[in-house]
Amino acid sequence: MEVIAQLQAALGAKAVLTDAADKAAFETDWRRIHSHAALCVVFPETTEQVAAAMRIAAAAGVQLVPQGGNTGLVAGAVPVAGHPQIILNLRRMNKIRALDATGDTITVEAGVTLQTVQEEAAKAGRLFPVSLAAEGTAQIGGVISTNAGGIQVLAYGSMRAQVLGLEVVLADGRVWDGLRVLRKDNTGFDLKQFFIGAEGTLGIITAAVLRLHPAVSAHATAMVGVPSIEAALDVFKAMQAKAGSSLTACEFITADAMALGLAHSPTSRLPFSAENYVLVEISAHSAGEAVEDMLLAGLEPLLENATASDAVVAQSERERADLWRIREALSDGELAAGGSVKHDISVPIGDIPAMVRATEALIEAKFPGFRLNIFGHIGDGNLHINVRPPAGKSLADISDYKAAITAAVEGLAMLHAGSFSAEHGIGQMRIVGMSAHKSAVELDLMRSIKQALDPHARLSPGKMLPGL
Ligand SMILES: Cc1cc2nc3c(=O)[nH]c(=O)nc-3n(C[C@H](O)[C@H](O)[C@H](O)COP(=O)(O)OP(=O)(O)OC[C@H]3O[C@@H](n4cnc5c(N)ncnc54)[C@H](O)[C@@H]3O)c2cc1C
């Protein structure tokens, strides 16, 4: 095929996979639900090679989907049916271009993993605060393109808050060099914002300048048992009142979610069991900040007045890592147990208990036997409300119910003035929600932006915007 020969000539034969067995892993999403053949998978090593691949695809009239670590949870990085397309995987663009300890910035290529950025920051005595369970595989280009959140948004903001500059290959093959390190720059539209969270529909991110933060000098971490979602919110409010901006994580986990996480993390132990759990972390950014005292002072009244039923405070870095390993095992544990109909909603933080109660009532009334698996970032008002099939049934057995379950759960979030996709994005899986929940004006504005930046719809067909 002419286009494959041209890509091989531009990128080198080894950078173009065409064999069906070799391509399969790149064509299938993380949840192993969506899989469609690509013409080929290409692995450019430089920005110029990305631009060349884009131009070759455009001239041949073949669409292209950018791919990072392929850990996205809405099948955004894999092809859709009915569109012959090329997967452009950024993993060979993996260089650290610069680290500026004075300006507190790091400039990295899109294929550098999130974990590598954290490690490079740590080596320089700094913190890169975006952290999520897939960080060893997720790449900076993907994390920016999904505007990923993770476990520390309440203190540091999501990915959008970390990006100072971008380099992007546009749909027509031109390169936009917006790799600025500036903290202040009010010179017209802030173009980088269009590409952050755009899920590859507007351009291919090839490099980014990211903001670094002061390193954390100490952590105080506790797993707190609570009898109810209402009590979990009370724990969050009490900890926030005590620690303010030093409260860097507050995660909610139901007993069912915890059981799946523990099953998947056999070395982890919890010294107590509870109806629900809250994983709380307070971080010190300066010597002498007594974070453990802060944590204990916050916990004491909660235990005394029975808001909390139990608590364990990590006594070492190893114990802290153990607690976080359980949290990180929740998604994998659920997948290993057969998967679920996943949701990623957010509501105003104070509405979290009402949202959970309404969901429980809804599932019991309309989908009896289905099992709720709820966990997430309570401090951001963001919960993953996942619905597992009844015992003994598989995800395939309940496929007829999926759309109705999702419409019901997302509908509840919208009733609470929430979002039907808080941090995972739209991809192919949430596209129905765009039609259902976005106003005509919002969709119109988004289509205008797509039309301006990718008028021939060369990038990521079938993603994000209905009808494109
Ligand atoms: C176990 C687990 C836990 C997770 N926890 C969280 C969490 O806490 N918070 C959270 O927000 N997400 C979470 N995620 C989702 C996922 O890890 C993030 O969305 C991550 O940002 C995706 O990065 P990636 O490199 O794998 O991107 P991919 O999955 O490869 O791609 C994601 C999207 O970005 C586009 N894209 C990728 N690279 C580029 C590029 N260079 N230029 C333009 N577009 C590009 C793709 O086309 C696709 O639309 C989790 C996933 C897993 C598997």
The ligand as a Tripos MOL2 file, in Angstrom:
@<TRIPOS>MOLECULE
LIG
   53    58     1     0     0
SMALL
NO_CHARGES

@<TRIPOS>ATOM
      1 C1         -5.3660    1.8240   36.5030 C.3       1 LIG1
      2 C2         -5.7180    3.1640   35.9210 C.ar      1 LIG1
      3 C3         -5.9320    4.2420   36.7610 C.ar      1 LIG1
      4 C4         -6.2420    5.4950   36.2320 C.ar      1 LIG1
      5 N1         -6.4350    6.5340   37.0950 N.ar      1 LIG1
      6 C5         -6.7210    7.7450   36.5920 C.ar      1 LIG1
      7 C6         -6.9150    8.8600   37.4750 C.ar      1 LIG1
      8 O1         -6.8430    8.7430   38.6880 O.2       1 LIG1
      9 N2         -7.1880   10.0600   36.9300 N.ar      1 LIG1
     10 C7         -7.2830   10.2280   35.5670 C.ar      1 LIG1
     11 O2         -7.5350   11.3540   35.1250 O.2       1 LIG1
     12 N3         -7.1120    9.1890   34.7120 N.ar      1 LIG1
     13 C8         -6.8410    7.9640   35.1870 C.ar      1 LIG1
     14 N4         -6.6820    6.9110   34.3350 N.ar      1 LIG1
     15 C9         -6.8560    7.1060   32.8900 C.3       1 LIG1
     16 C10        -5.5450    7.2850   32.1000 C.3       1 LIG1
     17 O3         -4.4390    6.7670   32.7440 O.3       1 LIG1
     18 C11        -5.2980    8.7160   31.8270 C.3       1 LIG1
     19 O4         -6.3600    9.1870   31.0550 O.3       1 LIG1
     20 C12        -3.9800    9.0010   31.0970 C.3       1 LIG1
     21 O5         -3.9130   10.3870   31.0690 O.3       1 LIG1
     22 C13        -3.8730    8.4760   29.6840 C.3       1 LIG1
     23 O6         -2.5240    8.5750   29.2340 O.3       1 LIG1
     24 P1         -2.0040    7.6570   28.0510 P.3       1 LIG1
     25 O7         -0.6410    8.0830   27.6670 O.co2     1 LIG1
     26 O8         -2.1830    6.2250   28.3600 O.co2     1 LIG1
     27 O9         -3.0200    8.0970   26.8890 O.3       1 LIG1
     28 P2         -3.7510    7.2060   25.8210 P.3       1 LIG1
     29 O10        -4.7050    6.2790   26.4790 O.co2     1 LIG1
     30 O11        -2.7790    6.6220   24.8850 O.co2     1 LIG1
     31 O12        -4.5720    8.3530   25.0570 O.3       1 LIG1
     32 C14        -5.5920    9.0710   25.7070 C.3       1 LIG1
     33 C15        -6.1610   10.0930   24.7210 C.3       1 LIG1
     34 O13        -5.1810   11.0770   24.4260 O.3       1 LIG1
     35 C16        -4.8620   11.0760   23.0280 C.3       1 LIG1
     36 N5         -3.4170   11.2350   22.9330 N.ar      1 LIG1
     37 C17        -2.4590   10.4420   23.4680 C.ar      1 LIG1
     38 N6         -1.2450   10.9650   23.2500 N.ar      1 LIG1
     39 C18        -1.4400   12.1070   22.5410 C.ar      1 LIG1
     40 C19        -0.5740   13.0960   22.0050 C.ar      1 LIG1
     41 N7          0.7450   13.0250   22.1610 N.pl3     1 LIG1
     42 N8         -1.1230   14.1390   21.3320 N.ar      1 LIG1
     43 C20        -2.4580   14.2360   21.1670 C.ar      1 LIG1
     44 N9         -3.3250   13.3250   21.6470 N.ar      1 LIG1
     45 C21        -2.8190   12.2760   22.3360 C.ar      1 LIG1
     46 C22        -5.3820    9.7650   22.4890 C.3       1 LIG1
     47 O14        -5.7400    9.8690   21.1140 O.3       1 LIG1
     48 C23        -6.5780    9.5130   23.3920 C.3       1 LIG1
     49 O15        -7.6860   10.2220   22.9340 O.3       1 LIG1
     50 C24        -6.3750    5.6500   34.8360 C.ar      1 LIG1
     51 C25        -6.1610    4.5590   33.9890 C.ar      1 LIG1
     52 C26        -5.8450    3.3220   34.5180 C.ar      1 LIG1
     53 C27        -5.6130    2.1870   33.5760 C.3       1 LIG1
@<TRIPOS>BOND
     1     1     2 1
     2     2     3 ar
     3     2    52 ar
     4     3     4 ar
     5     4     5 ar
     6     4    50 ar
     7     5     6 ar
     8     6     7 ar
     9     6    13 1
    10     7     8 2
    11     7     9 ar
    12     9    10 ar
    13    10    11 2
    14    10    12 ar
    15    12    13 ar
    16    13    14 ar
    17    14    15 1
    18    14    50 ar
    19    15    16 1
    20    16    17 1
    21    16    18 1
    22    18    19 1
    23    18    20 1
    24    20    21 1
    25    20    22 1
    26    22    23 1
    27    23    24 1
    28    24    25 2
    29    24    26 1
    30    24    27 1
    31    27    28 1
    32    28    29 2
    33    28    30 1
    34    28    31 1
    35    31    32 1
    36    32    33 1
    37    33    34 1
    38    33    48 1
    39    34    35 1
    40    35    36 1
    41    35    46 1
    42    36    37 ar
    43    36    45 ar
    44    37    38 ar
    45    38    39 ar
    46    39    40 ar
    47    39    45 ar
    48    40    41 1
    49    40    42 ar
    50    42    43 ar
    51    43    44 ar
    52    44    45 ar
    53    46    47 1
    54    46    48 1
    55    48    49 1
    56    50    51 ar
    57    51    52 ar
    58    52    53 1
@<TRIPOS>SUBSTRUCTURE
     1 LIG1         1 GROUP 0 **** ****
